[in-house]
Amino acid sequence: MPDLNKVKASLKARMEELGVRVDQIEHDLREPHSQDWGENATESEGDQVLEGLEEAGLDEINQIRAALTRIKNDTYGICSDCSEVIPEGRLLALPYATTCVNCAE
């Protein structure tokens, strides 16, 4: 099992980084579009990409919050499907993993 204090610190730092990124995306999405039709179309496509990035960031933030809750509840590192211990290597690669490798497949 990885050092939970290090995991918590890493998760909180990642969540803060994602929060800044999501805030910047929100700011960018509020910017007015060009009056030129061609540029407006390009900006709209860019907005779709930004919205996808924002959604992915918010999803990761939610996964991190859930992992922090599992740490607090002493259930971190336990597979939610089979209740076996999630291997440390998986947790190092994906610190908010909820399932072991076998159940994830």
TIRO-2110 file (N, C-alpha, C; in Angstrom, 1 decimal):
// TIRO-2110
0.9, -1.2, 0.0, N, 1, A
0.0, 0.0, 0.0, CA, 1, A
0.9, 1.2, 0.0, C, 1, A
0.6, 2.2, -0.9, N, 2, A
1.4, 3.4, -0.9, CA, 2, A
1.2, 4.2, 0.3, C, 2, A
2.1, 5.1, 0.6, N, 3, A
2.0, 6.1, 1.7, CA, 3, A
0.8, 7.0, 1.5, C, 3, A
-0.2, 6.8, 2.3, N, 4, A
-1.4, 7.6, 2.2, CA, 4, A
-1.3, 9.1, 2.3, C, 4, A
-0.3, 9.5, 3.1, N, 5, A
-0.1, 11.0, 3.2, CA, 5, A
0.4, 11.5, 1.9, C, 5, A
1.3, 10.8, 1.3, N, 6, A
1.8, 11.2, -0.1, CA, 6, A
0.7, 11.2, -1.1, C, 6, A
-0.1, 10.1, -1.0, N, 7, A
-1.2, 10.0, -2.0, CA, 7, A
-2.2, 11.2, -1.8, C, 7, A
-2.5, 11.5, -0.6, N, 8, A
-3.4, 12.6, -0.3, CA, 8, A
-2.9, 13.9, -0.9, C, 8, A
-1.6, 14.1, -0.6, N, 9, A
-1.0, 15.4, -1.0, CA, 9, A
-0.9, 15.4, -2.6, C, 9, A
-0.6, 14.3, -3.2, N, 10, A
-0.6, 14.3, -4.6, CA, 10, A
-2.0, 14.5, -5.2, C, 10, A
-3.0, 13.9, -4.7, N, 11, A
-4.4, 14.0, -5.1, CA, 11, A
-4.9, 15.5, -5.0, C, 11, A
-4.5, 16.0, -3.8, N, 12, A
-5.0, 17.4, -3.6, CA, 12, A
-4.3, 18.4, -4.5, C, 12, A
-3.0, 18.2, -4.8, N, 13, A
-2.3, 19.0, -5.7, CA, 13, A
-2.9, 18.9, -7.1, C, 13, A
-3.2, 17.7, -7.6, N, 14, A
-3.8, 17.5, -8.9, CA, 14, A
-5.1, 18.1, -9.0, C, 14, A
-5.9, 18.0, -7.9, N, 15, A
-7.2, 18.6, -7.9, CA, 15, A
-7.1, 20.1, -8.0, C, 15, A
-6.2, 20.7, -7.3, N, 16, A
-6.0, 22.2, -7.4, CA, 16, A
-5.6, 22.6, -8.8, C, 16, A
-4.7, 21.8, -9.4, N, 17, A
-4.2, 22.1, -10.8, CA, 17, A
-5.4, 22.0, -11.8, C, 17, A
-6.2, 21.0, -11.6, N, 18, A
-7.4, 20.8, -12.5, CA, 18, A
-8.4, 21.9, -12.2, C, 18, A
-8.6, 22.4, -11.0, N, 19, A
-9.5, 23.5, -10.7, CA, 19, A
-9.1, 24.7, -11.4, C, 19, A
-7.8, 25.0, -11.4, N, 20, A
-7.3, 26.2, -12.1, CA, 20, A
-7.5, 26.1, -13.6, C, 20, A
-7.3, 24.9, -14.2, N, 21, A
-7.5, 24.6, -15.6, CA, 21, A
-9.0, 24.8, -16.0, C, 21, A
-9.9, 24.2, -15.2, N, 22, A
-11.3, 24.3, -15.4, CA, 22, A
-11.8, 25.8, -15.3, C, 22, A
-11.2, 26.5, -14.4, N, 23, A
-11.6, 27.9, -14.3, CA, 23, A
-11.1, 28.7, -15.5, C, 23, A
-10.0, 28.4, -16.0, N, 24, A
-9.5, 29.1, -17.2, CA, 24, A
-10.3, 28.7, -18.4, C, 24, A
-10.7, 27.5, -18.5, N, 25, A
-11.6, 27.1, -19.6, CA, 25, A
-12.9, 27.8, -19.5, C, 25, A
-13.5, 27.9, -18.3, N, 26, A
-14.7, 28.6, -18.1, CA, 26, A
-14.6, 30.1, -18.6, C, 26, A
-13.5, 30.7, -18.2, N, 27, A
-13.2, 32.1, -18.6, CA, 27, A
-13.1, 32.2, -20.2, C, 27, A
-12.4, 31.2, -20.8, N, 28, A
-12.3, 31.3, -22.2, CA, 28, A
-13.6, 31.0, -22.9, C, 28, A
-14.5, 30.2, -22.4, N, 29, A
-15.8, 30.0, -23.0, CA, 29, A
-16.7, 31.2, -22.9, C, 29, A
-16.5, 32.0, -21.9, N, 30, A
-17.3, 33.2, -21.8, CA, 30, A
-16.9, 34.4, -22.7, C, 30, A
-15.7, 34.2, -23.3, N, 31, A
-15.2, 35.3, -24.3, CA, 31, A
-16.2, 35.4, -25.4, C, 31, A
-16.5, 36.6, -25.8, N, 32, A
-17.4, 36.8, -27.0, CA, 32, A
-16.7, 36.3, -28.3, C, 32, A
-17.6, 35.8, -29.2, N, 33, A
-17.1, 35.3, -30.5, CA, 33, A
-17.0, 36.5, -31.5, C, 33, A
-16.2, 36.2, -32.5, N, 34, A
-16.0, 37.2, -33.6, CA, 34, A
-17.3, 37.4, -34.3, C, 34, A
-17.4, 38.6, -34.9, N, 35, A
-18.6, 38.9, -35.8, CA, 35, A
-18.4, 38.3, -37.1, C, 35, A
-17.2, 37.9, -37.5, N, 36, A
-16.9, 37.3, -38.8, CA, 36, A
-17.4, 35.9, -38.8, C, 36, A
-18.3, 35.5, -39.8, N, 37, A
-18.9, 34.2, -39.8, CA, 37, A
-17.9, 33.1, -39.8, C, 37, A
-16.9, 33.1, -40.6, N, 38, A
-15.8, 32.1, -40.7, CA, 38, A
-15.1, 31.9, -39.4, C, 38, A
-14.7, 33.0, -38.8, N, 39, A
-14.0, 33.0, -37.5, CA, 39, A
-14.9, 32.5, -36.4, C, 39, A
-16.1, 32.9, -36.5, N, 40, A
-17.1, 32.4, -35.5, CA, 40, A
-17.3, 30.9, -35.5, C, 40, A
-17.3, 30.3, -36.7, N, 41, A
-17.5, 28.9, -36.9, CA, 41, A
-16.2, 28.2, -36.3, C, 41, A
-15.1, 28.7, -36.5, N, 42, A
-13.8, 28.1, -36.0, CA, 42, A
-13.8, 28.2, -34.5, C, 42, A
-14.2, 29.4, -34.0, N, 43, A
-14.3, 29.6, -32.5, CA, 43, A
-15.3, 28.6, -31.9, C, 43, A
-16.4, 28.4, -32.5, N, 44, A
-17.4, 27.4, -32.0, CA, 44, A
-16.9, 26.0, -31.9, C, 44, A
-16.1, 25.6, -32.9, N, 45, A
-15.5, 24.3, -32.9, CA, 45, A
-14.5, 24.3, -31.7, C, 45, A
-13.7, 25.3, -31.5, N, 46, A
-12.8, 25.4, -30.4, CA, 46, A
-13.5, 25.3, -29.1, C, 46, A
-14.7, 25.9, -29.0, N, 47, A
-15.5, 25.8, -27.8, CA, 47, A
-15.9, 24.4, -27.5, C, 47, A
-16.2, 23.6, -28.5, N, 48, A
-16.6, 22.2, -28.3, CA, 48, A
-15.4, 21.5, -27.7, C, 48, A
-14.2, 21.7, -28.2, N, 49, A
-13.1, 21.1, -27.7, CA, 49, A
-12.9, 21.5, -26.2, C, 49, A
-13.0, 22.8, -25.9, N, 50, A
-12.8, 23.3, -24.6, CA, 50, A
-13.9, 22.6, -23.6, C, 50, A
-15.1, 22.5, -24.1, N, 51, A
-16.1, 21.9, -23.3, CA, 51, A
-15.8, 20.5, -22.9, C, 51, A
-15.2, 19.7, -23.9, N, 52, A
-14.8, 18.4, -23.7, CA, 52, A
-13.7, 18.3, -22.6, C, 52, A
-12.7, 19.2, -22.7, N, 53, A
-11.7, 19.3, -21.8, CA, 53, A
-12.2, 19.6, -20.4, C, 53, A
-13.1, 20.5, -20.3, N, 54, A
-13.7, 20.9, -19.1, CA, 54, A
-14.4, 19.7, -18.4, C, 54, A
-15.2, 19.0, -19.2, N, 55, A
-15.9, 17.9, -18.7, CA, 55, A
-15.0, 16.8, -18.2, C, 55, A
-13.9, 16.6, -18.9, N, 56, A
-12.9, 15.6, -18.5, CA, 56, A
-12.2, 16.0, -17.2, C, 56, A
-11.9, 17.3, -17.1, N, 57, A
-11.3, 17.9, -15.8, CA, 57, A
-12.3, 17.7, -14.6, C, 57, A
-13.5, 18.1, -14.8, N, 58, A
-14.5, 17.9, -13.8, CA, 58, A
-14.7, 16.5, -13.3, C, 58, A
-14.7, 15.6, -14.3, N, 59, A
-14.8, 14.2, -14.0, CA, 59, A
-13.6, 13.7, -13.2, C, 59, A
-12.4, 14.1, -13.5, N, 60, A
-11.3, 13.7, -12.8, CA, 60, A
-11.3, 14.3, -11.4, C, 60, A
-11.8, 15.5, -11.2, N, 61, A
-11.9, 16.1, -9.9, CA, 61, A
-12.8, 15.3, -9.0, C, 61, A
-14.0, 14.9, -9.6, N, 62, A
-14.9, 14.0, -8.9, CA, 62, A
-14.3, 12.7, -8.5, C, 62, A
-13.5, 12.1, -9.3, N, 63, A
-12.8, 10.9, -9.0, CA, 63, A
-11.8, 11.1, -7.9, C, 63, A
-11.1, 12.2, -7.9, N, 64, A
-10.2, 12.5, -6.8, CA, 64, A
-10.9, 12.7, -5.5, C, 64, A
-12.0, 13.4, -5.5, N, 65, A
-12.7, 13.6, -4.3, CA, 65, A
-13.2, 12.3, -3.7, C, 65, A
-13.6, 11.4, -4.6, N, 66, A
-14.1, 10.1, -4.1, CA, 66, A
-12.9, 9.3, -3.5, C, 66, A
-11.7, 9.4, -4.1, N, 67, A
-10.5, 8.7, -3.6, CA, 67, A
-10.2, 9.3, -2.2, C, 67, A
-10.3, 10.6, -2.1, N, 68, A
-9.9, 11.2, -0.8, CA, 68, A
-10.9, 10.8, 0.3, C, 68, A
-12.2, 10.6, -0.1, N, 69, A
-13.2, 10.1, 0.8, CA, 69, A
-12.9, 8.7, 1.2, C, 69, A
-12.4, 7.9, 0.2, N, 70, A
-12.1, 6.5, 0.5, CA, 70, A
-10.9, 6.4, 1.5, C, 70, A
-9.9, 7.3, 1.3, N, 71, A
-8.8, 7.4, 2.2, CA, 71, A
-9.3, 7.7, 3.6, C, 71, A
-10.2, 8.7, 3.7, N, 72, A
-10.7, 9.1, 5.0, CA, 72, A
-11.5, 8.0, 5.7, C, 72, A
-12.2, 7.2, 4.9, N, 73, A
-13.0, 6.1, 5.4, CA, 73, A
-12.3, 4.7, 5.5, C, 73, A
-10.9, 4.8, 5.3, N, 74, A
-10.1, 3.6, 5.4, CA, 74, A
-10.5, 2.5, 4.4, C, 74, A
-11.1, 2.9, 3.2, N, 75, A
-11.4, 1.9, 2.2, CA, 75, A
-10.6, 2.1, 0.9, C, 75, A
-9.6, 3.0, 1.0, N, 76, A
-8.8, 3.3, -0.2, CA, 76, A
-7.9, 2.0, -0.5, C, 76, A
-7.8, 1.7, -1.7, N, 77, A
-7.0, 0.5, -2.1, CA, 77, A
-7.7, -0.8, -2.1, C, 77, A
-9.0, -0.7, -1.8, N, 78, A
-9.9, -2.0, -1.7, CA, 78, A
-10.8, -1.9, -3.0, C, 78, A
-10.8, -3.0, -3.7, N, 79, A
-11.6, -3.1, -4.9, CA, 79, A
-13.1, -3.0, -4.6, C, 79, A
-13.8, -2.1, -5.3, N, 80, A
-15.2, -2.0, -5.0, CA, 80, A
-16.0, -3.1, -5.5, C, 80, A
-15.5, -4.0, -6.4, N, 81, A
-16.2, -5.1, -6.9, CA, 81, A
-16.0, -6.4, -6.1, C, 81, A
-14.7, -6.7, -5.9, N, 82, A
-14.4, -8.0, -5.3, CA, 82, A
-13.9, -7.9, -3.8, C, 82, A
-13.6, -6.7, -3.4, N, 83, A
-13.1, -6.4, -2.0, CA, 83, A
-11.7, -6.9, -1.8, C, 83, A
-11.0, -7.2, -2.8, N, 84, A
-9.5, -7.5, -2.7, CA, 84, A
-8.7, -6.2, -2.7, C, 84, A
-7.5, -6.4, -2.3, N, 85, A
-6.6, -5.2, -2.3, CA, 85, A
-6.2, -4.9, -3.7, C, 85, A
-6.2, -3.6, -4.1, N, 86, A
-5.8, -3.1, -5.4, CA, 86, A
-4.3, -3.1, -5.3, C, 86, A
-3.6, -3.7, -6.3, N, 87, A
-2.1, -3.7, -6.3, CA, 87, A
-1.5, -2.3, -6.3, C, 87, A
-0.4, -2.1, -5.5, N, 88, A
0.2, -0.8, -5.4, CA, 88, A
0.5, -0.2, -6.7, C, 88, A
1.0, -1.0, -7.7, N, 89, A
1.4, -0.5, -9.0, CA, 89, A
0.2, 0.2, -9.7, C, 89, A
-1.0, -0.4, -9.5, N, 90, A
-2.2, 0.2, -10.2, CA, 90, A
-2.5, 1.5, -9.5, C, 90, A
-2.4, 1.5, -8.2, N, 91, A
-2.7, 2.8, -7.4, CA, 91, A
-1.7, 3.9, -7.7, C, 91, A
-0.4, 3.5, -8.0, N, 92, A
0.6, 4.5, -8.3, CA, 92, A
0.3, 5.1, -9.7, C, 92, A
-0.2, 4.2, -10.6, N, 93, A
-0.5, 4.6, -12.0, CA, 93, A
-1.8, 5.4, -12.0, C, 93, A
-2.8, 5.0, -11.3, N, 94, A
-4.1, 5.6, -11.3, CA, 94, A
-4.6, 5.7, -9.8, C, 94, A
-4.2, 6.8, -9.1, N, 95, A
-4.4, 6.9, -7.7, CA, 95, A
-5.9, 6.9, -7.3, C, 95, A
-6.8, 7.1, -8.2, N, 96, A
-8.2, 7.1, -7.9, CA, 96, A
-8.9, 5.8, -8.4, C, 96, A
-8.1, 4.8, -8.7, N, 97, A
-8.7, 3.5, -9.1, CA, 97, A
-9.6, 3.0, -8.0, C, 97, A
-10.7, 2.4, -8.5, N, 98, A
-11.7, 1.8, -7.6, CA, 98, A
-11.8, 0.3, -7.7, C, 98, A
-11.1, -0.2, -8.7, N, 99, A
-11.2, -1.7, -8.9, CA, 99, A
-9.8, -2.2, -9.1, C, 99, A
-9.6, -3.5, -8.8, N, 100, A
-8.3, -4.1, -9.1, CA, 100, A
-8.2, -4.4, -10.6, C, 100, A
-7.1, -4.9, -11.1, N, 101, A
-6.9, -5.1, -12.5, CA, 101, A
-7.8, -6.1, -13.0, C, 101, A
-8.0, -7.2, -12.3, N, 102, A
-8.9, -8.3, -12.8, CA, 102, A
-10.4, -7.8, -13.0, C, 102, A
-10.9, -7.0, -12.0, N, 103, A
-12.2, -6.5, -12.1, CA, 103, A
-12.4, -5.4, -13.1, C, 103, A
-11.3, -4.6, -13.4, N, 104, A
-11.3, -3.6, -14.4, CA, 104, A
-11.4, -4.1, -15.8, C, 104, A
-10.9, -5.3, -16.0, N, 105, A
-10.9, -5.9, -17.3, CA, 105, A
-12.3, -6.5, -17.5, C, 105, A
END
